Amino acid sequence: MIKKFIESHPKKIIIGAPIIFLVIVNLTGSLISGNFFAFSTKHNFLVVGSEVPVTLTVAAKTPINAVGGTIMFSPESLSVLSTSRITSIIDLWAEEPAYSNTNGTLHFSGGILGTRANEFVQGTIIVVNFAVLKEGKTTIALEDGQILANDGKGTNVISGSKTLTVYARKPGMPTPDVNGDGILSVSDVDTLYWKTFRSYNAAYDLNRDSKVNWTDVSHLISLL
């Protein structure tokens, strides 16, 4: 039966070979350790016209007393609606968060006072509410990040920052998270790849051309 399947779909078997390579690439990503910034959201798979809150956090294994940086985003894909500091660990803002939807930037700078400046810190810096403007893949990142040690010298001890990638689609289009696990990975490609051998299911027709084929798989791979 397997031999018959391979003979019936030789091109699909050959085309599917690169997926093995993608698995290897997907597993090579390294996590940042030490003192770092990170973005997070509950909804990575968005619909154009919707709103999404994105949280910037800091985690430091060194006592720190100040942080700062510039949040970068694509002004064609996202637009800042508002910011919230209600849950922020910042006690004193040296630079009030200021954003430009023209440049795709949001600057911030603030200090941590009292006993917390002598402890390891982990918490929210700011929550940014974005409007989703355009379909496709877009990344939110941090530039010129500063995590300053409470050492009397203001030493920048930042180890790095973790970006956030979100995926937007037009209303009514299927989500690229085809396996429903909340993340986009090679597992989604694998799931969609095998659906190309089955009867038509609109949930896997990513380009809405009434077919589930390699075009849909190729599109999903382009989002990784």
C-alpha positions as CSV (number, residue, x, y, z in Angstrom):
1,M,0.0,0.0,0.0
2,I,2.9,2.4,0.8
3,K,4.5,1.6,-2.5
4,K,1.3,2.4,-4.3
5,F,1.0,5.7,-2.4
6,I,4.6,6.7,-3.3
7,E,4.0,5.8,-7.0
8,S,0.8,7.8,-7.0
9,H,2.3,10.9,-5.5
10,P,6.0,11.0,-6.4
11,K,6.2,14.8,-6.8
12,K,4.6,15.3,-3.4
13,I,7.1,13.0,-1.7
14,I,10.0,14.8,-3.4
15,I,8.6,18.3,-2.6
16,G,8.0,17.2,1.0
17,A,11.7,16.5,1.5
18,P,12.6,20.1,2.4
19,I,10.2,19.9,5.3
20,I,12.9,17.7,7.1
21,F,15.3,20.6,6.6
22,L,12.8,23.0,8.1
23,V,12.5,20.8,11.1
24,I,16.3,21.0,11.7
25,V,16.3,24.8,11.2
26,N,13.3,25.2,13.5
27,L,15.1,23.4,16.3
28,T,18.3,25.3,16.1
29,G,16.9,28.6,17.6
30,S,18.6,29.4,20.9
31,L,16.9,31.0,23.9
32,I,18.4,34.2,25.4
33,S,19.5,33.8,29.0
34,G,20.7,36.4,31.5
35,N,19.2,39.9,31.5
36,F,16.7,40.4,28.7
37,F,13.6,42.1,27.3
38,A,10.8,40.0,25.8
39,F,7.5,40.7,24.0
40,S,4.4,38.6,24.5
41,T,0.7,38.5,23.5
42,K,-2.2,36.1,23.9
43,H,-3.0,36.3,20.2
44,N,-0.3,35.7,17.6
45,F,-2.8,35.0,14.8
46,L,-4.7,38.2,14.1
47,V,-7.4,39.5,11.7
48,V,-7.0,42.8,9.9
49,G,-9.0,45.4,11.6
50,S,-8.7,43.9,15.1
51,E,-6.8,45.1,18.1
52,V,-4.0,43.3,20.0
53,P,-2.3,44.1,23.3
54,V,1.5,43.4,23.4
55,T,3.4,43.3,26.6
56,L,7.0,44.2,27.0
57,T,8.7,42.6,30.0
58,V,12.2,42.6,31.5
59,A,13.9,39.7,33.4
60,A,17.2,40.4,35.1
61,K,19.4,38.1,37.1
62,T,21.4,41.1,38.2
63,P,20.1,43.9,40.5
64,I,19.1,46.7,38.2
65,N,17.7,50.2,38.6
66,A,16.9,51.5,35.1
67,V,15.7,50.3,31.7
68,G,15.2,51.9,28.3
69,G,14.9,51.3,24.6
70,T,12.9,51.7,21.5
71,I,10.2,49.4,20.4
72,M,10.2,49.0,16.6
73,F,7.2,47.9,14.5
74,S,6.1,48.2,10.9
75,P,3.9,51.2,10.5
76,E,2.3,49.6,7.4
77,S,1.2,46.5,9.4
78,L,0.6,47.9,12.9
79,S,-0.5,51.1,14.5
80,V,-0.3,52.1,18.2
81,L,-3.7,52.9,19.6
82,S,-2.7,53.4,23.3
83,T,-0.2,52.4,26.0
84,S,-0.8,51.2,29.5
85,R,1.5,51.4,32.5
86,I,-0.9,50.1,35.1
87,T,1.0,46.9,35.7
88,S,4.5,48.4,35.1
89,I,7.3,47.8,37.5
90,I,8.8,51.2,36.6
91,D,8.6,53.6,39.5
92,L,9.9,56.8,37.8
93,W,9.7,57.5,34.1
94,A,12.8,59.4,32.9
95,E,11.2,59.5,29.4
96,E,7.5,59.2,29.1
97,P,6.6,56.5,26.6
98,A,6.2,58.3,23.2
99,Y,5.3,56.7,20.0
100,S,5.2,57.6,16.3
101,N,3.0,55.6,13.9
102,T,4.7,57.3,11.0
103,N,8.2,56.0,12.0
104,G,7.0,52.8,13.7
105,T,8.8,53.6,17.0
106,L,8.0,53.8,20.7
107,H,10.6,55.2,23.1
108,F,10.7,54.6,26.8
109,S,13.1,55.0,29.7
110,G,12.4,54.5,33.4
111,G,13.9,53.7,36.8
112,I,13.3,51.1,39.5
113,L,13.5,52.4,43.0
114,G,13.6,51.2,46.6
115,T,14.4,47.6,47.6
116,R,13.5,46.2,44.2
117,A,16.6,47.8,42.8
118,N,18.6,45.4,45.0
119,E,16.8,42.3,43.9
120,F,16.5,40.2,40.8
121,V,13.7,41.8,38.7
122,Q,11.1,40.3,36.4
123,G,8.0,42.1,35.3
124,T,6.0,44.2,32.9
125,I,7.5,47.4,31.5
126,I,4.6,48.5,29.3
127,V,1.6,47.2,27.4
128,V,1.1,48.5,23.9
129,N,-2.3,48.2,22.2
130,F,-1.9,47.8,18.5
131,A,-4.4,48.0,15.6
132,V,-3.8,45.4,12.9
133,L,-3.6,47.2,9.5
134,K,-2.3,44.7,6.9
135,E,-2.2,41.0,6.3
136,G,1.0,39.0,6.5
137,K,3.8,38.4,8.9
138,T,5.3,41.2,10.9
139,T,7.8,41.5,13.8
140,I,7.9,43.7,16.9
141,A,11.5,44.2,18.2
142,L,13.5,46.3,20.5
143,E,16.5,48.4,19.6
144,D,19.0,50.3,21.7
145,G,17.9,48.3,24.8
146,Q,19.3,49.2,28.1
147,I,19.2,47.3,31.3
148,L,21.3,49.2,33.8
149,A,22.9,47.5,36.8
150,N,22.5,49.0,40.2
151,D,26.3,49.2,40.6
152,G,26.8,52.9,40.9
153,K,28.1,53.1,37.3
154,G,25.0,52.4,35.3
155,T,26.6,49.5,33.5
156,N,24.4,48.2,30.7
157,V,24.1,44.5,31.4
158,I,21.6,43.6,28.8
159,S,22.1,40.1,27.3
160,G,19.6,40.5,24.4
161,S,15.9,40.8,23.6
162,K,13.3,38.4,22.3
163,T,11.2,39.6,19.3
164,L,7.6,38.9,18.7
165,T,6.2,37.8,15.4
166,V,2.5,38.0,14.7
167,Y,0.5,36.9,11.6
168,A,-2.5,38.8,10.2
169,R,-5.1,37.6,7.7
170,K,-8.1,39.1,6.0
171,P,-11.4,38.6,7.7
172,G,-12.9,35.3,6.7
173,M,-9.6,33.7,5.8
174,P,-8.3,30.5,7.5
175,T,-5.7,30.8,10.2
176,P,-2.2,29.6,9.4
177,D,-2.2,27.9,12.8
178,V,-3.6,24.8,11.1
179,N,-2.9,22.5,14.0
180,G,-4.4,24.9,16.6
181,D,-1.5,24.9,19.1
182,G,-1.2,28.6,19.2
183,I,2.2,28.9,17.5
184,L,3.4,28.7,13.9
185,S,6.0,26.0,13.4
186,V,7.0,23.1,11.2
187,S,4.3,21.1,12.8
188,D,1.7,23.3,11.0
189,V,3.5,22.7,7.7
190,D,3.5,19.0,8.3
191,T,-0.2,19.0,9.2
192,L,-1.1,21.0,6.1
193,Y,1.2,18.9,3.9
194,W,-0.7,15.7,4.7
195,K,-4.1,17.4,4.2
196,T,-3.1,17.9,0.5
197,F,-3.7,14.1,0.1
198,R,-7.2,14.3,1.6
199,S,-10.6,15.5,0.5
200,Y,-11.1,19.2,0.3
201,N,-11.5,21.0,3.6
202,A,-11.9,24.8,3.6
203,A,-10.1,25.2,6.9
204,Y,-6.8,24.3,5.1
205,D,-7.4,26.3,2.0
206,L,-5.2,29.3,3.0
207,N,-5.5,31.2,-0.3
208,R,-9.2,30.3,-0.8
209,D,-8.8,29.0,-4.3
210,S,-11.0,26.0,-3.6
211,K,-8.0,23.6,-3.5
212,V,-5.7,22.4,-0.8
213,N,-2.3,21.9,-2.5
214,W,1.3,22.7,-2.6
215,T,0.5,26.4,-3.1
216,D,-1.0,26.5,0.4
217,V,2.0,24.6,1.9
218,S,4.4,27.0,0.2
219,H,2.6,30.0,1.5
220,L,2.7,28.5,5.1
221,I,6.5,27.8,4.8
222,S,7.0,31.5,3.7
223,L,5.6,32.6,7.1
224,L,8.1,30.6,9.2
